[in-house]
Structures are given as structure tokens and as C-alpha cells.
Amino acid sequence: MNSGKINQQFGLSHLTNSIFSALNVADTTDYLALKQANMRECLILIDGMGQDAVNKYGDQFPIFEELKNVRTIYTNFPSTTATSLSTLGTGVLPGVHGMLGYTVRVPRSDNRLLNALKWDERVDPVMWQKVPTLFERAVLAGVSVTHVAAKRYEGSGFTQAALRGAKYVGANGIDEMVTAVSNALVPQPSFVYTYLNTLDSAGHSDGVGSDKWLTALAQISEFITKVKESVPTGTRIWITSDHGMVNSTKQIILGQDNDLLENVLLIGGEPRARHIYINEGAQEETVAKWREFLGDSTKVFSKSEAIADGLFGPVVSEDASDRMGDLIAIANDDLIIIDPARVKEESSMVGHHGGITDIEVEIPLLLT
């Protein structure tokens, strides 16, 4: 897939704009052409459930035969949770909300990386991601907005940055989550966002299609079925994801049998989508070196090329530009590019995402 085209496809920002438009939230756009108001909306986000996975394995679980397949939609680059959920929460593209990957450099920090999912108490999440969320805007418009997910995510830096504004209801286990979702949909108008990460976790550890992954998909199927059966009449339930996942068989370790780390200050991103920070004055030379060594295995962009190509969307804020790598490396096929400081952790994972292959960027949009 052409990297610059991803952000022109129908994606998560269009989906949440459409849902909140149906709830009569001002200054949202009905990209789905829903055209009529709806008083109860529920959005289930299954981390790591790409369209390819649904195509291959969905017929093993009856609920996927019952759901309406609205359309295939697309993640924005990078196809990773931190970026995708920020796009979902804000309704704008990564170049605007500035959540550009799993890890990026904190500007003017003496080369410190911010891990978006683990956060850093020295970084104010509301200052880091300044765009008001759709959740905040909906609450101001009189919508009851609830976020149902595992208790450990409540109050996290990432939740505050990307998904702030909702009432957070921590729930562990399928039945507790189903009850929380159903109860939160009693008021009118109401919106519930609920998130499950078990499929993504199984994909990383054992790979898409593994026994552990199929067990997780069975649990997801059970959850969707129970939500469908328990929510108030008239609730519209949407099911989507943040990215798909490839099972990797090839890897390159930076600095091992190559000189790719020459002039590199810091390695960010993740194995399928790297932000590389380079010594001042050595950017052009380093980009050329990476291109020559990696060839067709990897798409390599300078920062200026990434911005011009619309890799993070047509608009890139000053904050986003400051955080972006001097070099962006996107692995093709099923290659992973390993940080030598994290060889054991990154090499041990079977499933990966972050890149721009169809398997990673195509996600389902299903409707009960």
C-alpha cells in the first residue's frame, strides 16, 4: 500500500466523527452517512483484530456470521495502538494529535523516549496531546460518555492524553465488563467505548492463528455476544480494531553486521515502524546509508519526506514535527528491525504491527 494514501482512506477518525454526529455533537461530520440521530451508541475496540484475521478465522465463531460487515476501514500510520486510539479519541489524524508511535523522543529532553502506553510522570498528558477529545466534547453536549476497560488503565497518562473526558469504569473479566457496558447505556443520549487487549497480547506472544490467539478470539466472540444480548433496546453496537498483525519470520538487528547505527542518537518507534534520531548534520548521509543497505525490504523516509508524503496526515503540527524521527523506517513483508538494546524482548514476539501492509492497516467495521 502507498504510505501517503493510508491517511486518505476511511479510518477511525471518520468512524468516531460519524458516531458522535449521530449523537448530535456539534462540529462533527457524518462520514458514514448515518443521517439520523441515535440515542445509544456503543463502540467495541478489539486490539489487534485485523480484517485479514476476521476473514481467515471469523467463520469459526457464530457471532461473526451474525454481524453486519459495514466496510473495511484503515488505520493511520503507524498501525499501532497508541496512535490509533488517539485518532479514535480525538477524531483527527496523527500529524495533528501528535501521538506518532509507541515511543518517540521528548523534545528538548536530552534524548529521552516517551513510551506512550507506559508514560512518563515528567510529561503532562494534556499538554502533550492538546486536542480536545470527542469524549470531552460530547460530555459538554449533554451525552453520557463512559469508558469501560481493565482497571489498570484508569488514570494512566495515555488514557488522559488520548481518551480523557469519559467516566472511566474499570472492569476485569468478561461478565464484569458486559454489566458495566449495559449499565452505562441506560441514560439517553449515551456513548460507551470499551476496549479489550487479549487478542493483541496473544498475537504478540504466540502469533496470529495460534491456539492461544484462537482462545482469545473465542473470548472476544463471547464478549460481543453477551453485550449484544444485554444492552438496552435501540443500542447500536459497532465493532472495530486499531490494527492487524503479521507473524514475523525475518529480522535485522541494528548494528549487527551493519553500520546502520553510525550517527544514530536514539531508536524509537517499534520493530515495524522506527523513528530514528540522528546527529545534527548527518541526516542526509544516514538516510542514504539506510536506503542502500535495506533496499526493497524497508521504506525509508527523511523527516521532510515523511511530512511531504502525508505519512502522518496532510497537516503536521509543530509539536508533531518536533517529536518525529529524523528518519522513518517502515519494514515491508514480515521483516522486523530490532533495537540492539531490546533484542530479547523484540525478537521473542511472534506477531508485530506498525507498518503499512494490508494485513496491518485493514481493519473491520462491524455492526450488530
C-alpha positions, 0 to 999 in steps of 0.5 A: 500500500502507498504510505501517503494514501493510508491517511486518505482512506476511511479510518477511525477518525471518520468512524468516531466523527460519524458516531458522535454526529449521530449523537448530535455533537456539534462540529462533527461530520457524518462520514458514514452517512448515518443521517439520523440521530441515535440515542445509544451508541456503543463502540467495541475496540478489539486490539489487534483484530485485523480484517485479514484475521476476521476473514481467515478465522471469523467463520469459526465463531457464530457471532461473526456470521451474525454481524453486519460487515459495514466496510473495511476501514484503515488505520493511520500510520503507524498501525499501532495502538497508541496512535490509533486510539488517539485518532479514535479519541480525538477524531483527527489524524496523527500529524495533528494529535501528535501521538506518532508511535509507541515511543518517540523522543521528548523534545528538548529532553536530552534524548529521552523516549516517551513510551506512550502506553507506559508514560512518563510522570515528567510529561503532562498528558494534556499538554502533550496531546492538546486536542480536545477529545470527542469524549470531552466534547460530547460530555459538554453536549449533554451525552453520557460518555463512559469508558469501560476497560481493565482497571489498570488503565484508569488514570494512566497518562495515555488514557488522559492524553488520548481518551480523557473526558469519559467516566472511566469504569474499570472492569476485569473479566468478561461478565464484569465488563458486559454489566458495566457496558449495559449499565452505562447505556441506560441514560439517553443520549449515551456513548460507551467505548470499551476496549479489550487487549487479549487478542493483541497480547496473544498475537504478540506472544504466540502469533496470529492463528495460534491456539492461544490467539484462537482462545482469545478470539473465542473470548472476544466472540463471547464478549460481543455476544453477551453485550449484544444480548444485554444492552438496552433496546435501540443500542447500536453496537459497532465493532472495530480494531486499531490494527492487524498483525503479521507473524514475523519470520525475518529480522535485522538487528541494528548494528549487527553486521551493519553500520546502520547505527553510525550517527544514530542518537536514539531508536524509537518507534517499534520493530515495524515502524522506527523513528530514528534520531540522528546527529545534527548534520548527518541526516542526509548521509544516514538516510542514504546509508539506510536506503542502500543497505535495506533496499526493497525490504524497508521504506525509508523516509527523511523527516521532510519526506515523511511530512511531504508524503502525508505519512502522518496526515496532510497537516503536521503540527509543530509539536508533531514535527518536533517529536518525529524521527529524523528518519522513518523506517517502515519494514515491508513483508514480515521483516522486523528491525530490532533495537540492539538494546531490546533484542530479547524482548523484540525478537521473542514476539511472534506477531508485530504491527506498525507498518503499512501492509494490508494485513496491518492497516485493514481493519473491520467495521462491524455492526450488530 
